Amino acid sequence: MANCKYQKDCRLFNGRMTIEQASSEMYKDTYCRGDNKQCALYLVISVLGSEEVPDDLLPDQVDRAHDFIGSMVVRSI
């Protein structure tokens, strides 16, 4: 799988997320350099833009990302 196309905008990939280094590297291997379409950050960035990603959203919180996207879409109607 190719590297994530949102790496330059992603606070996880760029070290702007407050998590342990070991967790950060695991997430990067799994999502940034792996199946990035299963990453919660990728989902929010692709639909709403990087500025809308919640500060505490982790890559493995896909259900939360879907809920957040849905609430933002409803709010904009």
C-alpha positions as CSV (number, residue, x, y, z in Angstrom):
1,M,0.0,0.0,0.0
2,A,1.2,3.5,-0.8
3,N,1.9,6.1,1.8
4,C,-1.1,8.2,2.8
5,K,-1.7,11.2,0.5
6,Y,-2.6,13.4,3.6
7,Q,0.8,12.9,5.4
8,K,1.7,16.6,5.0
9,D,-1.6,17.6,6.7
10,C,-1.8,14.9,9.3
11,R,-0.9,15.8,12.9
12,L,-0.1,12.2,13.7
13,F,2.4,11.8,10.9
14,N,4.0,15.2,11.6
15,G,4.3,14.6,15.4
16,R,1.8,17.2,16.5
17,M,-0.4,14.6,18.3
18,T,0.2,14.0,22.0
19,I,0.7,10.2,22.2
20,E,3.6,8.0,23.2
21,Q,6.3,7.5,20.5
22,A,5.8,3.7,20.4
23,S,2.0,4.2,19.8
24,S,2.7,6.9,17.2
25,E,5.0,4.6,15.2
26,M,2.6,1.7,15.4
27,Y,-0.2,3.9,14.1
28,K,2.1,5.2,11.3
29,D,3.0,1.7,10.2
30,T,-0.6,0.5,10.3
31,Y,-2.4,3.6,8.8
32,C,0.0,6.1,7.3
33,R,2.2,3.5,5.5
34,G,-0.5,0.8,5.4
35,D,-4.3,0.8,5.0
36,N,-4.8,4.5,5.2
37,K,-8.4,4.3,4.0
38,Q,-9.2,2.6,7.4
39,C,-7.8,5.6,9.3
40,A,-10.2,7.9,11.2
41,L,-8.0,10.9,10.5
42,Y,-7.9,10.1,6.8
43,L,-11.7,9.9,6.7
44,V,-12.2,13.2,8.4
45,I,-9.5,15.0,6.3
46,S,-10.9,13.6,3.0
47,V,-14.4,14.7,3.8
48,L,-14.1,17.9,5.9
49,G,-10.4,18.9,5.6
50,S,-7.5,18.7,8.0
51,E,-8.6,21.8,10.0
52,E,-11.8,19.9,11.2
53,V,-10.0,16.8,12.6
54,P,-10.8,16.7,16.4
55,D,-7.7,17.0,18.5
56,D,-8.3,13.8,20.4
57,L,-9.3,11.6,17.4
58,L,-7.1,8.5,17.1
59,P,-6.5,6.6,13.8
60,D,-8.4,3.5,15.0
61,Q,-11.5,5.5,16.0
62,V,-13.3,5.0,12.6
63,D,-16.8,4.7,14.2
64,R,-16.2,8.0,16.0
65,A,-15.0,9.6,12.8
66,H,-18.2,8.5,10.9
67,D,-20.3,10.0,13.8
68,F,-18.3,13.2,13.7
69,I,-18.6,13.6,9.9
70,G,-22.3,12.9,10.1
71,S,-22.9,15.5,12.8
72,M,-20.9,18.1,10.8
73,V,-22.8,17.4,7.6
74,V,-26.2,17.7,9.4
75,R,-25.0,20.8,11.1
76,S,-24.2,22.4,7.8
77,I,-27.7,21.8,6.3
